[in-house]
């Protein structure tokens, strides 16, 4: 058994002889900072989209069910309820997935537009009207 622990404190070859500790890549640093700002913004908007989806579920659960006479009307009503449940997460995933080539401002703008378009009216209106 060897007692030489010097190999445990090396993390690869020492090929970087001309790189000083203060020698930074400024372009990479600004890109990394922009990326972390975008990740923070998308994280906050993701939480808002989850809240929007939950507000749709709660709002539609408090709404009395539509009583109709035909099975087609009931099916269409249930389809509309289902689509309203998944609309907010679907918008968020669609923008994040399809907007990978968009600029940060465009992606954030489309996500904010989605929050306005998908406002959960069944949750908000009873609170405002009473």
LINLINWO-V805676 format. One record per residue. N is the residue number from 1. OMEGA is omega in whole degrees, -180 to 180 (none if undefined). NEAR is the number of other C-alpha atoms within 8 Angstrom. Layout:
n->N omega->OMEGA near->NEAR
n->N omega->OMEGA near->NEAR
//
This chain:
n->1 omega->-177 near->2
n->2 omega->178 near->3
n->3 omega->-180 near->4
n->4 omega->-178 near->5
n->5 omega->-178 near->6
n->6 omega->179 near->6
n->7 omega->-179 near->6
n->8 omega->-177 near->5
n->9 omega->176 near->6
n->10 omega->-177 near->6
n->11 omega->177 near->4
n->12 omega->-178 near->4
n->13 omega->179 near->4
n->14 omega->-179 near->5
n->15 omega->-175 near->4
n->16 omega->-177 near->5
n->17 omega->-177 near->6
n->18 omega->-180 near->4
n->19 omega->179 near->6
n->20 omega->-180 near->6
n->21 omega->-179 near->5
n->22 omega->-176 near->4
n->23 omega->-176 near->6
n->24 omega->174 near->5
n->25 omega->-174 near->6
n->26 omega->179 near->6
n->27 omega->178 near->6
n->28 omega->-180 near->7
n->29 omega->180 near->8
n->30 omega->177 near->8
n->31 omega->179 near->8
n->32 omega->179 near->8
n->33 omega->177 near->8
n->34 omega->-180 near->8
n->35 omega->179 near->8
n->36 omega->176 near->8
n->37 omega->177 near->8
n->38 omega->178 near->9
n->39 omega->178 near->8
n->40 omega->179 near->8
n->41 omega->179 near->9
n->42 omega->177 near->9
n->43 omega->178 near->8
n->44 omega->179 near->8
n->45 omega->176 near->10
n->46 omega->177 near->9
n->47 omega->178 near->8
n->48 omega->178 near->9
n->49 omega->176 near->12
n->50 omega->176 near->10
n->51 omega->177 near->8
n->52 omega->-180 near->13
n->53 omega->178 near->13
n->54 omega->178 near->8
n->55 omega->174 near->10
n->56 omega->-180 near->14
n->57 omega->-179 near->9
n->58 omega->-179 near->9
n->59 omega->179 near->13
n->60 omega->176 near->10
n->61 omega->179 near->7
n->62 omega->-180 near->6
n->63 omega->178 near->7
n->64 omega->-178 near->5
n->65 omega->179 near->4
n->66 omega->179 near->6
n->67 omega->-180 near->5
n->68 omega->-177 near->6
n->69 omega->-173 near->5
n->70 omega->179 near->6
n->71 omega->179 near->6
n->72 omega->178 near->6
n->73 omega->178 near->9
n->74 omega->179 near->11
n->75 omega->180 near->8
n->76 omega->178 near->8
n->77 omega->179 near->9
n->78 omega->176 near->8
n->79 omega->177 near->8
n->80 omega->178 near->8
n->81 omega->179 near->9
n->82 omega->180 near->8
n->83 omega->177 near->8
n->84 omega->175 near->9
n->85 omega->-174 near->10
n->86 omega->-175 near->9
n->87 omega->-178 near->10
n->88 omega->177 near->15
n->89 omega->179 near->10
n->90 omega->178 near->8
n->91 omega->-178 near->10
n->92 omega->-178 near->12
n->93 omega->179 near->8
n->94 omega->-180 near->9
n->95 omega->-179 near->11
n->96 omega->-177 near->9
n->97 omega->-177 near->7
n->98 omega->-177 near->7
n->99 omega->-179 near->9
n->100 omega->-180 near->6
n->101 omega->179 near->5
n->102 omega->175 near->7
n->103 omega->-179 near->6
n->104 omega->-179 near->7
n->105 omega->-180 near->6
n->106 omega->-180 near->8
n->107 omega->178 near->12
n->108 omega->178 near->10
n->109 omega->179 near->8
n->110 omega->176 near->9
n->111 omega->177 near->12
n->112 omega->175 near->9
n->113 omega->177 near->8
n->114 omega->177 near->11
n->115 omega->179 near->12
n->116 omega->-178 near->7
n->117 omega->-175 near->6
n->118 omega->179 near->9
n->119 omega->-176 near->7
n->120 omega->-177 near->10
n->121 omega->179 near->8
n->122 omega->177 near->10
n->123 omega->-173 near->12
n->124 omega->-174 near->9
n->125 omega->178 near->8
n->126 omega->178 near->8
n->127 omega->-178 near->7
n->128 omega->-175 near->6
n->129 omega->179 near->5
n->130 omega->none near->4
//
